[in-house]
């Protein structure tokens, strides 16, 4: 079974409070209606890729709750409820837990007090890579490795480049052997076991693409990245990210994805 084969996803509709979402640089708040449209198009793209999508209601108390990838990890074997490194995002875990319990027989809560956000976790065939960052500390990463071991998975700790929000802000898996990543992340040597396709300089935010089944969801803002991946034979689904990018988000962050069928 390939690592990017998914038949289920959970997303959460954005709340109007999304305008108060966290961002490293304030380029002005996102336009809520346009952001809702980006979200709707994302859900349609997941469905078109063959995924059944569960859409959770908005959680207005948590402006970043639309980025449902960060408070949990999900695998065929079970789910891990994480502890976000951003204080304003702690409560998102409680919001998500009932749905995790509905969907997974095994739900492990990350033992405290460390923290991990899902955006720092890249699943590769060899291991589950956990990038240390401002949102994921060593204590959390070590606790997560124990949770992963319990699920029969192996975790390894790596480093997120400084000034980068999440490990996956700078990379995404394209297939079993290949990762699409920024030059600054590739040069750290972290992907020794994988073929790397470098994101064209100046298009770093394109790195957060999302391989789902036979296609790769990618931001339509990055023409050179689209041309490159198209030339390499990937089937692309370009999507609008103008509004979510104001909140430092890309295409992996708006869903939790897993395979629920037989191996
Ligand atoms: C945050 O700073 O937490 C949100 N504004 C963006 C989270 C993006 N998450 C992700 O890429 N996994």
Boltz pocket constraint, residues with backbone or C-beta under 6 A from the ligand:
constraints:
  - pocket:
      binder: B
      contacts: [[A, 21], [A, 22], [A, 23], [A, 64], [A, 67], [A, 69], [A, 70], [A, 86], [A, 118], [A, 119], [A, 120], [A, 165], [A, 166], [A, 169], [A, 247], [A, 248], [A, 249], [A, 250], [A, 252], [A, 253]]
      max_distance: 6.0
